[in-house]
Amino acid sequence: MEYGVRMTQPPAASDVVTAVEYQLQSIDPTSTPHGGEGTWFRYVIAQGSNLITGLHAGNEAQVDSAVREMVERLNERRTGKTRPRIKSPAK
């Protein structure tokens, strides 16, 4: 090793992935799952090439709001921020 030359390692794959924000990719109407009722939507959240897909019931505005809140929470968690939790009353 030469003096003044610093050997560095490339970032770990997990470090690269966590540097990419989660983003809402799509929300589309879908058929009602077996045993379900009401209007359903399929959503896709992307973080780089990683995809999270899911189903959510409700009208389009409700689902859009819920999924955007989910994306916000995922990004807060990714950066180490946390929201204060509301404790449920003791039973």
Protein Blocks (a to p, Z undefined) as FASTA:
>chain_A
ZZhiacdddddfklmmmmpccddfbdcdddddehiacjdddddddehjbccddddeddfk
lmmmmmmmmmmmmmmmmnopacdddddddZZ
